[in-house]
């Protein structure tokens, strides 16, 4: 019974995919965290320019 359990490979692929998905998500979250300040500044710049344009009467 123990030998059959050790030789069973059915769950190995699912575990490998879960590990890969978790590593990818960790890298994505890390990258977004590193660029958070840049994105905040970019959106603030866009917001300020839109507000200025709208308050001055537009194009």
C-alpha distance matrix in Angstrom:
0.0 3.8 5.5 5.2 6.3 8.8 10.1 10.7 14.5 15.7 17.0 18.4 21.6 22.4 22.0 24.2 26.8 26.9 27.5 30.3 31.8 32.0 33.6 36.1 37.0 37.6 39.9 41.8 42.3 43.5 45.9 47.3 47.9 49.7 52.0 52.6 56.0 57.1 56.1 57.9 61.0 60.9 60.6 63.3 65.6 65.1 65.8 68.9 70.3 69.7 71.4 74.3 74.8 74.7 77.1 79.6 79.8 77.5 78.1
3.8 0.0 3.8 5.4 5.0 6.2 8.7 9.9 13.3 15.2 15.8 16.7 20.2 21.1 20.1 22.2 25.1 25.0 25.2 28.1 29.9 29.7 31.1 33.8 34.8 35.1 37.4 39.5 40.0 40.9 43.4 45.0 45.4 47.1 49.5 50.2 53.6 54.7 53.8 55.6 58.7 58.7 58.6 61.2 63.5 63.2 63.9 66.9 68.4 68.0 69.6 72.4 73.0 73.1 75.4 77.8 78.2 75.9 76.5
5.5 3.8 0.0 3.8 5.4 5.1 6.2 8.6 11.9 14.4 15.7 16.0 19.3 20.9 20.1 21.6 24.6 25.1 25.2 27.7 29.8 30.0 31.1 33.7 35.1 35.4 37.4 39.6 40.4 41.2 43.5 45.3 45.9 47.4 49.7 50.6 54.0 54.9 54.1 56.1 59.1 58.9 59.0 61.8 63.8 63.5 64.4 67.4 68.7 68.3 70.1 72.9 73.4 73.5 76.0 78.2 78.6 76.1 76.6
5.2 5.4 3.8 0.0 3.8 5.5 5.2 6.1 9.9 11.6 13.5 14.4 17.4 18.8 18.7 20.4 23.0 23.7 24.3 26.6 28.4 29.0 30.4 32.7 33.9 34.7 36.7 38.5 39.5 40.7 42.8 44.3 45.2 46.8 48.9 49.8 53.3 54.1 53.1 55.1 58.1 57.8 57.7 60.6 62.6 62.1 62.9 66.1 67.3 66.8 68.6 71.4 71.8 71.8 74.4 76.7 76.8 74.3 74.8
6.3 5.0 5.4 3.8 0.0 3.8 5.5 5.2 8.6 10.2 11.0 12.1 15.4 16.3 15.8 17.9 20.5 20.7 21.3 24.0 25.6 25.9 27.4 29.8 30.9 31.6 33.8 35.6 36.3 37.5 39.8 41.3 42.0 43.7 45.9 46.6 50.1 51.0 50.0 51.9 55.0 54.8 54.7 57.4 59.6 59.1 59.9 63.0 64.3 63.8 65.5 68.4 68.9 68.9 71.3 73.7 74.0 71.6 72.1
8.8 6.2 5.1 5.5 3.8 0.0 3.8 5.5 8.0 10.8 11.3 11.2 14.7 16.2 15.2 16.6 19.7 20.2 20.1 22.6 24.8 25.0 26.0 28.6 30.0 30.3 32.3 34.4 35.3 36.2 38.4 40.2 40.8 42.3 44.6 45.6 48.9 49.8 49.0 51.1 54.0 53.8 53.9 56.7 58.7 58.4 59.3 62.3 63.6 63.3 65.1 67.9 68.3 68.6 71.0 73.2 73.7 71.2 71.6
10.1 8.7 6.2 5.2 5.5 3.8 0.0 3.8 6.2 9.3 11.1 10.8 13.7 15.8 15.5 16.5 19.4 20.5 20.7 22.7 24.9 25.7 26.6 28.8 30.5 31.2 32.9 34.9 36.1 37.1 38.9 40.8 41.8 43.1 45.2 46.4 49.8 50.4 49.5 51.8 54.6 54.2 54.4 57.3 59.1 58.7 59.8 62.8 63.9 63.5 65.5 68.2 68.5 68.8 71.4 73.5 73.7 71.1 71.4
10.7 9.9 8.6 6.1 5.2 5.5 3.8 0.0 3.8 5.9 7.9 8.6 11.4 13.0 13.2 14.7 17.1 18.1 19.0 21.0 22.8 23.7 25.1 27.0 28.5 29.5 31.4 33.0 34.2 35.5 37.4 38.9 40.0 41.6 43.5 44.5 48.1 48.6 47.5 49.7 52.7 52.2 52.1 55.1 57.0 56.4 57.4 60.5 61.6 61.1 63.0 65.8 66.0 66.2 68.8 71.0 71.1 68.6 68.9
14.5 13.3 11.9 9.9 8.6 8.0 6.2 3.8 0.0 3.8 5.7 5.4 7.8 10.0 10.4 11.4 13.7 15.2 16.0 17.6 19.5 20.8 22.0 23.7 25.4 26.6 28.2 29.8 31.2 32.5 34.1 35.8 37.1 38.6 40.3 41.4 45.0 45.4 44.3 46.6 49.5 48.9 48.9 52.0 53.8 53.1 54.2 57.4 58.3 57.8 59.9 62.6 62.8 63.0 65.7 67.8 67.9 65.3 65.5
15.7 15.2 14.4 11.6 10.2 10.8 9.3 5.9 3.8 0.0 3.8 5.7 6.9 8.1 9.7 11.3 12.7 14.0 15.7 17.2 18.5 20.0 21.7 23.1 24.4 26.0 27.8 28.9 30.4 32.0 33.6 34.9 36.3 38.1 39.7 40.5 44.2 44.6 43.2 45.4 48.4 47.7 47.5 50.6 52.5 51.6 52.5 55.8 56.8 56.1 58.1 60.9 61.0 61.0 63.8 65.9 65.9 63.3 63.6
17.0 15.8 15.7 13.5 11.0 11.3 11.1 7.9 5.7 3.8 0.0 3.8 5.6 5.5 6.3 8.8 10.2 10.8 12.5 14.5 15.6 16.7 18.7 20.3 21.3 22.8 24.8 26.0 27.1 28.8 30.6 31.8 33.1 35.0 36.7 37.4 41.0 41.6 40.3 42.4 45.4 44.9 44.6 47.6 49.6 48.9 49.7 53.0 54.1 53.4 55.3 58.2 58.4 58.4 61.0 63.3 63.4 60.9 61.4
18.4 16.7 16.0 14.4 12.1 11.2 10.8 8.6 5.4 5.7 3.8 0.0 3.8 5.5 5.2 6.2 8.7 9.9 10.6 12.4 14.3 15.4 16.7 18.5 20.0 21.2 22.9 24.5 25.9 27.1 28.8 30.4 31.7 33.2 35.0 36.1 39.6 40.1 39.0 41.3 44.2 43.7 43.7 46.7 48.5 48.0 49.0 52.2 53.2 52.8 54.8 57.5 57.7 58.0 60.6 62.7 63.0 60.4 60.7
21.6 20.2 19.3 17.4 15.4 14.7 13.7 11.4 7.8 6.9 5.6 3.8 0.0 3.8 5.4 5.0 6.2 8.6 9.9 10.6 12.2 14.2 15.5 16.5 18.3 20.0 21.3 22.5 24.3 25.8 27.1 28.6 30.3 31.8 33.2 34.4 38.0 38.1 36.9 39.4 42.2 41.4 41.4 44.6 46.3 45.5 46.7 49.9 50.7 50.2 52.4 55.1 55.1 55.4 58.1 60.2 60.3 57.6 57.8
22.4 21.1 20.9 18.8 16.3 16.2 15.8 13.0 10.0 8.1 5.5 5.5 3.8 0.0 3.8 5.4 5.2 6.2 8.7 9.9 10.5 12.2 14.3 15.4 16.4 18.4 20.2 21.0 22.4 24.3 25.8 26.9 28.4 30.3 31.7 32.5 36.2 36.6 35.1 37.3 40.4 39.7 39.4 42.5 44.4 43.6 44.5 47.8 48.8 48.1 50.1 53.0 53.1 53.2 55.9 58.0 58.1 55.6 56.0
22.0 20.1 20.1 18.7 15.8 15.2 15.5 13.2 10.4 9.7 6.3 5.2 5.4 3.8 0.0 3.8 5.4 5.0 6.2 8.7 9.8 10.5 12.4 14.3 15.3 16.5 18.6 20.0 21.1 22.6 24.5 25.8 26.9 28.7 30.5 31.3 34.9 35.5 34.4 36.5 39.5 39.1 39.0 41.9 43.9 43.4 44.3 47.4 48.6 48.2 50.1 52.8 53.2 53.4 55.9 58.1 58.5 56.0 56.5
24.2 22.2 21.6 20.4 17.9 16.6 16.5 14.7 11.4 11.3 8.8 6.2 5.0 5.4 3.8 0.0 3.8 5.4 5.1 6.2 8.6 9.9 10.7 12.4 14.3 15.5 16.8 18.5 20.1 21.3 22.8 24.5 25.9 27.3 29.0 30.2 33.7 34.0 33.1 35.5 38.3 37.7 38.0 40.9 42.7 42.2 43.4 46.4 47.4 47.2 49.3 51.8 52.2 52.6 55.2 57.2 57.6 54.9 55.2
26.8 25.1 24.6 23.0 20.5 19.7 19.4 17.1 13.7 12.7 10.2 8.7 6.2 5.2 5.4 3.8 0.0 3.8 5.4 5.1 6.1 8.5 9.9 10.5 12.2 14.2 15.5 16.4 18.2 19.9 21.1 22.5 24.2 25.8 27.1 28.2 31.8 32.0 30.7 33.2 36.0 35.3 35.3 38.4 40.1 39.4 40.6 43.7 44.6 44.2 46.3 49.0 49.1 49.5 52.1 54.2 54.4 51.8 52.0
26.9 25.0 25.1 23.7 20.7 20.2 20.5 18.1 15.2 14.0 10.8 9.9 8.6 6.2 5.0 5.4 3.8 0.0 3.8 5.5 5.1 6.1 8.6 9.9 10.5 12.3 14.4 15.3 16.4 18.3 20.0 21.1 22.4 24.4 25.9 26.6 30.2 30.8 29.5 31.6 34.7 34.2 34.0 37.0 39.0 38.4 39.3 42.4 43.6 43.2 45.1 47.8 48.2 48.4 50.9 53.1 53.5 51.0 51.6
27.5 25.2 25.2 24.3 21.3 20.1 20.7 19.0 16.0 15.7 12.5 10.6 9.9 8.7 6.2 5.1 5.4 3.8 0.0 3.8 5.5 5.1 6.2 8.6 9.9 10.6 12.5 14.3 15.4 16.6 18.5 20.1 21.1 22.7 24.6 25.6 29.1 29.8 28.9 31.1 33.9 33.7 33.9 36.7 38.6 38.4 39.4 42.3 43.6 43.5 45.3 47.9 48.5 48.9 51.3 53.4 54.0 51.6 52.0
30.3 28.1 27.7 26.6 24.0 22.6 22.7 21.0 17.6 17.2 14.5 12.4 10.6 9.9 8.7 6.2 5.1 5.5 3.8 0.0 3.8 5.5 5.2 6.2 8.6 9.9 10.8 12.3 14.3 15.4 16.6 18.4 20.0 21.2 22.8 24.2 27.7 27.9 27.0 29.5 32.2 31.6 32.0 35.0 36.6 36.2 37.6 40.5 41.5 41.4 43.5 46.0 46.3 46.9 49.4 51.4 51.9 49.3 49.5
31.8 29.9 29.8 28.4 25.6 24.8 24.9 22.8 19.5 18.5 15.6 14.3 12.2 10.5 9.8 8.6 6.1 5.1 5.5 3.8 0.0 3.8 5.5 5.1 6.1 8.6 10.0 10.5 12.2 14.2 15.4 16.5 18.2 20.0 21.2 22.2 25.8 26.1 24.8 27.2 30.0 29.4 29.4 32.5 34.3 33.7 34.9 37.9 39.0 38.7 40.7 43.3 43.6 44.0 46.6 48.6 49.1 46.5 46.9
32.0 29.7 30.0 29.0 25.9 25.0 25.7 23.7 20.8 20.0 16.7 15.4 14.2 12.2 10.5 9.9 8.5 6.1 5.1 5.5 3.8 0.0 3.8 5.5 5.1 6.2 8.7 9.9 10.6 12.2 14.3 15.4 16.4 18.4 20.2 20.8 24.4 25.2 24.2 26.1 29.1 29.0 29.0 31.7 33.8 33.6 34.5 37.4 38.8 38.7 40.4 43.0 43.7 44.1 46.4 48.5 49.2 46.9 47.5
33.6 31.1 31.1 30.4 27.4 26.0 26.6 25.1 22.0 21.7 18.7 16.7 15.5 14.3 12.4 10.7 9.9 8.6 6.2 5.2 5.5 3.8 0.0 3.8 5.4 5.1 6.3 8.7 10.0 10.6 12.4 14.4 15.4 16.6 18.6 19.9 23.2 23.8 23.3 25.5 28.2 28.1 28.6 31.3 33.0 33.1 34.3 37.0 38.3 38.5 40.3 42.7 43.4 44.1 46.4 48.3 49.2 46.7 47.2
36.1 33.8 33.7 32.7 29.8 28.6 28.8 27.0 23.7 23.1 20.3 18.5 16.5 15.4 14.3 12.4 10.5 9.9 8.6 6.2 5.1 5.5 3.8 0.0 3.8 5.4 5.2 6.2 8.6 9.8 10.6 12.3 14.2 15.4 16.7 18.1 21.6 21.7 20.8 23.4 26.0 25.5 26.0 28.9 30.5 30.2 31.7 34.5 35.5 35.6 37.6 40.0 40.5 41.2 43.6 45.5 46.2 43.6 43.9
37.0 34.8 35.1 33.9 30.9 30.0 30.5 28.5 25.4 24.4 21.3 20.0 18.3 16.4 15.3 14.3 12.2 10.5 9.9 8.6 6.1 5.1 5.4 3.8 0.0 3.8 5.4 5.0 6.1 8.4 9.8 10.5 12.1 14.2 15.5 16.1 19.8 20.3 19.1 21.3 24.2 23.9 24.0 26.8 28.7 28.5 29.5 32.4 33.7 33.7 35.5 38.0 38.7 39.2 41.5 43.6 44.3 41.9 42.5
37.6 35.1 35.4 34.7 31.6 30.3 31.2 29.5 26.6 26.0 22.8 21.2 20.0 18.4 16.5 15.5 14.2 12.3 10.6 9.9 8.6 6.2 5.1 5.4 3.8 0.0 3.8 5.5 5.2 6.1 8.6 10.0 10.5 12.3 14.4 15.2 18.6 19.6 19.0 20.9 23.7 23.9 24.3 26.8 28.8 29.0 30.1 32.6 34.2 34.5 36.1 38.4 39.4 40.1 42.1 44.2 45.3 43.0 43.7
39.9 37.4 37.4 36.7 33.8 32.3 32.9 31.4 28.2 27.8 24.8 22.9 21.3 20.2 18.6 16.8 15.5 14.4 12.5 10.8 10.0 8.7 6.3 5.2 5.4 3.8 0.0 3.8 5.5 5.0 6.1 8.6 9.8 10.5 12.4 14.0 17.2 17.6 17.4 19.8 22.1 22.1 23.0 25.6 27.1 27.4 28.9 31.3 32.6 33.1 35.0 37.1 37.9 38.9 41.0 42.8 43.9 41.5 41.9
41.8 39.5 39.6 38.5 35.6 34.4 34.9 33.0 29.8 28.9 26.0 24.5 22.5 21.0 20.0 18.5 16.4 15.3 14.3 12.3 10.5 9.9 8.7 6.2 5.0 5.5 3.8 0.0 3.8 5.4 5.1 6.2 8.5 9.9 10.7 12.0 15.5 15.6 14.7 17.2 19.8 19.4 20.0 22.8 24.4 24.4 25.8 28.4 29.6 29.9 31.8 34.1 34.8 35.6 37.8 39.7 40.6 38.2 38.6
42.3 40.0 40.4 39.5 36.3 35.3 36.1 34.2 31.2 30.4 27.1 25.9 24.3 22.4 21.1 20.1 18.2 16.4 15.4 14.3 12.2 10.6 10.0 8.6 6.1 5.2 5.5 3.8 0.0 3.8 5.5 5.2 6.1 8.6 10.1 10.3 13.9 14.9 14.0 15.8 18.7 18.9 19.2 21.6 23.7 23.9 24.8 27.4 29.0 29.3 30.8 33.2 34.3 34.9 36.9 39.0 40.1 38.0 38.8
43.5 40.9 41.2 40.7 37.5 36.2 37.1 35.5 32.5 32.0 28.8 27.1 25.8 24.3 22.6 21.3 19.9 18.3 16.6 15.4 14.2 12.2 10.6 9.8 8.4 6.1 5.0 5.4 3.8 0.0 3.8 5.5 5.1 6.2 8.8 9.9 12.9 14.0 14.0 15.9 18.3 18.9 19.8 21.9 23.7 24.5 25.7 27.9 29.5 30.3 31.7 33.8 35.1 36.0 37.8 39.7 41.1 39.0 39.7
45.9 43.4 43.5 42.8 39.8 38.4 38.9 37.4 34.1 33.6 30.6 28.8 27.1 25.8 24.5 22.8 21.1 20.0 18.5 16.6 15.4 14.3 12.4 10.6 9.8 8.6 6.1 5.1 5.5 3.8 0.0 3.8 5.4 5.1 6.3 8.5 11.5 11.5 11.6 14.2 16.2 16.3 17.6 20.0 21.3 22.0 23.6 25.7 27.0 27.8 29.7 31.5 32.5 33.8 35.7 37.4 38.7 36.4 36.8
47.3 45.0 45.3 44.3 41.3 40.2 40.8 38.9 35.8 34.9 31.8 30.4 28.6 26.9 25.8 24.5 22.5 21.1 20.1 18.4 16.5 15.4 14.4 12.3 10.5 10.0 8.6 6.2 5.2 5.5 3.8 0.0 3.8 5.4 5.2 5.8 9.4 9.8 9.0 11.2 13.8 13.9 14.6 17.0 18.8 19.2 20.5 22.8 24.3 24.9 26.5 28.7 29.7 30.7 32.6 34.5 35.8 33.6 34.2
47.9 45.4 45.9 45.2 42.0 40.8 41.8 40.0 37.1 36.3 33.1 31.7 30.3 28.4 26.9 25.9 24.2 22.4 21.1 20.0 18.2 16.4 15.4 14.2 12.1 10.5 9.8 8.5 6.1 5.1 5.4 3.8 0.0 3.8 5.5 5.1 8.2 9.9 9.9 11.1 13.7 14.8 15.5 17.2 19.3 20.4 21.2 23.2 25.1 26.0 27.2 29.2 30.8 31.7 33.2 35.3 36.8 34.9 35.9
49.7 47.1 47.4 46.8 43.7 42.3 43.1 41.6 38.6 38.1 35.0 33.2 31.8 30.3 28.7 27.3 25.8 24.4 22.7 21.2 20.0 18.4 16.6 15.4 14.2 12.3 10.5 9.9 8.6 6.2 5.1 5.4 3.8 0.0 3.8 5.7 7.5 8.5 9.8 11.5 13.1 14.2 15.8 17.4 18.8 20.3 21.7 23.2 24.9 26.2 27.6 29.2 30.7 32.1 33.6 35.2 37.0 35.0 35.6
52.0 49.5 49.7 48.9 45.9 44.6 45.2 43.5 40.3 39.7 36.7 35.0 33.2 31.7 30.5 29.0 27.1 25.9 24.6 22.8 21.2 20.2 18.6 16.7 15.5 14.4 12.4 10.7 10.1 8.8 6.3 5.2 5.5 3.8 0.0 3.8 5.6 5.3 6.3 8.7 10.1 10.6 12.4 14.3 15.5 16.7 18.3 20.0 21.4 22.7 24.3 25.9 27.2 28.7 30.3 31.9 33.5 31.4 31.9
52.6 50.2 50.6 49.8 46.6 45.6 46.4 44.5 41.4 40.5 37.4 36.1 34.4 32.5 31.3 30.2 28.2 26.6 25.6 24.2 22.2 20.8 19.9 18.1 16.1 15.2 14.0 12.0 10.3 9.9 8.5 5.8 5.1 5.7 3.8 0.0 3.8 5.4 5.2 6.1 8.6 9.9 10.7 12.2 14.2 15.5 16.4 18.2 20.1 21.1 22.3 24.2 25.8 26.9 28.3 30.2 31.9 30.1 31.1
56.0 53.6 54.0 53.3 50.1 48.9 49.8 48.1 45.0 44.2 41.0 39.6 38.0 36.2 34.9 33.7 31.8 30.2 29.1 27.7 25.8 24.4 23.2 21.6 19.8 18.6 17.2 15.5 13.9 12.9 11.5 9.4 8.2 7.5 5.6 3.8 0.0 3.8 5.5 5.0 6.1 8.5 10.0 10.5 12.2 14.3 15.2 16.3 18.3 20.0 20.8 22.3 24.3 25.6 26.7 28.4 30.5 28.8 29.9
57.1 54.7 54.9 54.1 51.0 49.8 50.4 48.6 45.4 44.6 41.6 40.1 38.1 36.6 35.5 34.0 32.0 30.8 29.8 27.9 26.1 25.2 23.8 21.7 20.3 19.6 17.6 15.6 14.9 14.0 11.5 9.8 9.9 8.5 5.3 5.4 3.8 0.0 3.8 5.4 5.2 6.1 8.7 9.9 10.5 12.4 14.2 15.3 16.6 18.4 19.9 21.1 22.6 24.3 25.7 27.1 29.0 27.0 27.6
56.1 53.8 54.1 53.1 50.0 49.0 49.5 47.5 44.3 43.2 40.3 39.0 36.9 35.1 34.4 33.1 30.7 29.5 28.9 27.0 24.8 24.2 23.3 20.8 19.1 19.0 17.4 14.7 14.0 14.0 11.6 9.0 9.9 9.8 6.3 5.2 5.5 3.8 0.0 3.8 5.4 5.0 6.1 8.5 9.8 10.6 12.1 14.1 15.4 16.5 18.1 19.9 21.1 22.4 24.2 25.8 27.3 25.3 26.0
57.9 55.6 56.1 55.1 51.9 51.1 51.8 49.7 46.6 45.4 42.4 41.3 39.4 37.3 36.5 35.5 33.2 31.6 31.1 29.5 27.2 26.1 25.5 23.4 21.3 20.9 19.8 17.2 15.8 15.9 14.2 11.2 11.1 11.5 8.7 6.1 5.0 5.4 3.8 0.0 3.8 5.5 5.3 6.1 8.6 10.0 10.5 12.1 14.3 15.4 16.3 18.2 19.9 21.0 22.3 24.2 26.0 24.4 25.7
61.0 58.7 59.1 58.1 55.0 54.0 54.6 52.7 49.5 48.4 45.4 44.2 42.2 40.4 39.5 38.3 36.0 34.7 33.9 32.2 30.0 29.1 28.2 26.0 24.2 23.7 22.1 19.8 18.7 18.3 16.2 13.8 13.7 13.1 10.1 8.6 6.1 5.2 5.4 3.8 0.0 3.8 5.6 5.1 6.1 8.6 9.8 10.4 12.3 14.2 15.2 16.3 18.2 19.9 20.9 22.4 24.5 22.9 24.0
60.9 58.7 58.9 57.8 54.8 53.8 54.2 52.2 48.9 47.7 44.9 43.7 41.4 39.7 39.1 37.7 35.3 34.2 33.7 31.6 29.4 29.0 28.1 25.5 23.9 23.9 22.1 19.4 18.9 18.9 16.3 13.9 14.8 14.2 10.6 9.9 8.5 6.1 5.0 5.5 3.8 0.0 3.8 5.4 5.1 6.3 8.6 9.9 10.8 12.4 14.3 15.5 16.6 18.4 20.1 21.3 23.0 20.9 21.6
60.6 58.6 59.0 57.7 54.7 53.9 54.4 52.1 48.9 47.5 44.6 43.7 41.4 39.4 39.0 38.0 35.3 34.0 33.9 32.0 29.4 29.0 28.6 26.0 24.0 24.3 23.0 20.0 19.2 19.8 17.6 14.6 15.5 15.8 12.4 10.7 10.0 8.7 6.1 5.3 5.6 3.8 0.0 3.8 5.4 5.1 6.0 8.5 9.9 10.5 12.1 14.1 15.3 16.3 18.1 19.9 21.4 19.4 20.6
63.3 61.2 61.8 60.6 57.4 56.7 57.3 55.1 52.0 50.6 47.6 46.7 44.6 42.5 41.9 40.9 38.4 37.0 36.7 35.0 32.5 31.7 31.3 28.9 26.8 26.8 25.6 22.8 21.6 21.9 20.0 17.0 17.2 17.4 14.3 12.2 10.5 9.9 8.5 6.1 5.1 5.4 3.8 0.0 3.8 5.4 5.0 6.0 8.6 9.8 10.4 12.1 14.1 15.2 16.3 18.2 20.1 18.8 20.3
65.6 63.5 63.8 62.6 59.6 58.7 59.1 57.0 53.8 52.5 49.6 48.5 46.3 44.4 43.9 42.7 40.1 39.0 38.6 36.6 34.3 33.8 33.0 30.5 28.7 28.8 27.1 24.4 23.7 23.7 21.3 18.8 19.3 18.8 15.5 14.2 12.2 10.5 9.8 8.6 6.1 5.1 5.4 3.8 0.0 3.8 5.5 5.2 6.2 8.6 9.9 10.6 12.3 14.2 15.4 16.6 18.7 17.0 18.0
65.1 63.2 63.5 62.1 59.1 58.4 58.7 56.4 53.1 51.6 48.9 48.0 45.5 43.6 43.4 42.2 39.4 38.4 38.4 36.2 33.7 33.6 33.1 30.2 28.5 29.0 27.4 24.4 23.9 24.5 22.0 19.2 20.4 20.3 16.7 15.5 14.3 12.4 10.6 10.0 8.6 6.3 5.1 5.4 3.8 0.0 3.8 5.5 5.2 6.2 8.6 9.9 10.6 12.2 14.2 15.5 16.8 14.7 15.7
65.8 63.9 64.4 62.9 59.9 59.3 59.8 57.4 54.2 52.5 49.7 49.0 46.7 44.5 44.3 43.4 40.6 39.3 39.4 37.6 34.9 34.5 34.3 31.7 29.5 30.1 28.9 25.8 24.8 25.7 23.6 20.5 21.2 21.7 18.3 16.4 15.2 14.2 12.1 10.5 9.8 8.6 6.0 5.0 5.5 3.8 0.0 3.8 5.5 5.2 6.1 8.6 9.9 10.5 12.2 14.2 15.7 14.2 16.1
68.9 66.9 67.4 66.1 63.0 62.3 62.8 60.5 57.4 55.8 53.0 52.2 49.9 47.8 47.4 46.4 43.7 42.4 42.3 40.5 37.9 37.4 37.0 34.5 32.4 32.6 31.3 28.4 27.4 27.9 25.7 22.8 23.2 23.2 20.0 18.2 16.3 15.3 14.1 12.1 10.4 9.9 8.5 6.0 5.2 5.5 3.8 0.0 3.8 5.5 5.1 6.1 8.6 9.9 10.5 12.2 14.5 13.5 15.4
70.3 68.4 68.7 67.3 64.3 63.6 63.9 61.6 58.3 56.8 54.1 53.2 50.7 48.8 48.6 47.4 44.6 43.6 43.6 41.5 39.0 38.8 38.3 35.5 33.7 34.2 32.6 29.6 29.0 29.5 27.0 24.3 25.1 24.9 21.4 20.1 18.3 16.6 15.4 14.3 12.3 10.8 9.9 8.6 6.2 5.2 5.5 3.8 0.0 3.8 5.4 5.1 6.1 8.5 9.9 10.6 12.5 10.8 12.1
69.7 68.0 68.3 66.8 63.8 63.3 63.5 61.1 57.8 56.1 53.4 52.8 50.2 48.1 48.2 47.2 44.2 43.2 43.5 41.4 38.7 38.7 38.5 35.6 33.7 34.5 33.1 29.9 29.3 30.3 27.8 24.9 26.0 26.2 22.7 21.1 20.0 18.4 16.5 15.4 14.2 12.4 10.5 9.8 8.6 6.2 5.2 5.5 3.8 0.0 3.8 5.5 5.1 6.1 8.5 9.9 10.9 9.1 10.9
71.4 69.6 70.1 68.6 65.5 65.1 65.5 63.0 59.9 58.1 55.3 54.8 52.4 50.1 50.1 49.3 46.3 45.1 45.3 43.5 40.7 40.4 40.3 37.6 35.5 36.1 35.0 31.8 30.8 31.7 29.7 26.5 27.2 27.6 24.3 22.3 20.8 19.9 18.1 16.3 15.2 14.3 12.1 10.4 9.9 8.6 6.1 5.1 5.4 3.8 0.0 3.8 5.5 5.2 6.1 8.6 10.2 9.7 12.5
74.3 72.4 72.9 71.4 68.4 67.9 68.2 65.8 62.6 60.9 58.2 57.5 55.1 53.0 52.8 51.8 49.0 47.8 47.9 46.0 43.3 43.0 42.7 40.0 38.0 38.4 37.1 34.1 33.2 33.8 31.5 28.7 29.2 29.2 25.9 24.2 22.3 21.1 19.9 18.2 16.3 15.5 14.1 12.1 10.6 9.9 8.6 6.1 5.1 5.5 3.8 0.0 3.8 5.5 5.2 6.1 8.8 8.6 11.0
74.8 73.0 73.4 71.8 68.9 68.3 68.5 66.0 62.8 61.0 58.4 57.7 55.1 53.1 53.2 52.2 49.1 48.2 48.5 46.3 43.6 43.7 43.4 40.5 38.7 39.4 37.9 34.8 34.3 35.1 32.5 29.7 30.8 30.7 27.2 25.8 24.3 22.6 21.1 19.9 18.2 16.6 15.3 14.1 12.3 10.6 9.9 8.6 6.1 5.1 5.5 3.8 0.0 3.8 5.5 5.3 6.5 5.1 7.4
74.7 73.1 73.5 71.8 68.9 68.6 68.8 66.2 63.0 61.0 58.4 58.0 55.4 53.2 53.4 52.6 49.5 48.4 48.9 46.9 44.0 44.1 44.1 41.2 39.2 40.1 38.9 35.6 34.9 36.0 33.8 30.7 31.7 32.1 28.7 26.9 25.6 24.3 22.4 21.0 19.9 18.4 16.3 15.2 14.2 12.2 10.5 9.9 8.5 6.1 5.2 5.5 3.8 0.0 3.8 5.5 5.4 5.2 8.7
77.1 75.4 76.0 74.4 71.3 71.0 71.4 68.8 65.7 63.8 61.0 60.6 58.1 55.9 55.9 55.2 52.1 50.9 51.3 49.4 46.6 46.4 46.4 43.6 41.5 42.1 41.0 37.8 36.9 37.8 35.7 32.6 33.2 33.6 30.3 28.3 26.7 25.7 24.2 22.3 20.9 20.1 18.1 16.3 15.4 14.2 12.2 10.5 9.9 8.5 6.1 5.2 5.5 3.8 0.0 3.8 5.5 7.3 10.9
79.6 77.8 78.2 76.7 73.7 73.2 73.5 71.0 67.8 65.9 63.3 62.7 60.2 58.0 58.1 57.2 54.2 53.1 53.4 51.4 48.6 48.5 48.3 45.5 43.6 44.2 42.8 39.7 39.0 39.7 37.4 34.5 35.3 35.2 31.9 30.2 28.4 27.1 25.8 24.2 22.4 21.3 19.9 18.2 16.6 15.5 14.2 12.2 10.6 9.9 8.6 6.1 5.3 5.5 3.8 0.0 3.8 5.8 8.7
79.8 78.2 78.6 76.8 74.0 73.7 73.7 71.1 67.9 65.9 63.4 63.0 60.3 58.1 58.5 57.6 54.4 53.5 54.0 51.9 49.1 49.2 49.2 46.2 44.3 45.3 43.9 40.6 40.1 41.1 38.7 35.8 36.8 37.0 33.5 31.9 30.5 29.0 27.3 26.0 24.5 23.0 21.4 20.1 18.7 16.8 15.7 14.5 12.5 10.9 10.2 8.8 6.5 5.4 5.5 3.8 0.0 3.8 7.0
77.5 75.9 76.1 74.3 71.6 71.2 71.1 68.6 65.3 63.3 60.9 60.4 57.6 55.6 56.0 54.9 51.8 51.0 51.6 49.3 46.5 46.9 46.7 43.6 41.9 43.0 41.5 38.2 38.0 39.0 36.4 33.6 34.9 35.0 31.4 30.1 28.8 27.0 25.3 24.4 22.9 20.9 19.4 18.8 17.0 14.7 14.2 13.5 10.8 9.1 9.7 8.6 5.1 5.2 7.3 5.8 3.8 0.0 3.8
78.1 76.5 76.6 74.8 72.1 71.6 71.4 68.9 65.5 63.6 61.4 60.7 57.8 56.0 56.5 55.2 52.0 51.6 52.0 49.5 46.9 47.5 47.2 43.9 42.5 43.7 41.9 38.6 38.8 39.7 36.8 34.2 35.9 35.6 31.9 31.1 29.9 27.6 26.0 25.7 24.0 21.6 20.6 20.3 18.0 15.7 16.1 15.4 12.1 10.9 12.5 11.0 7.4 8.7 10.9 8.7 7.0 3.8 0.0
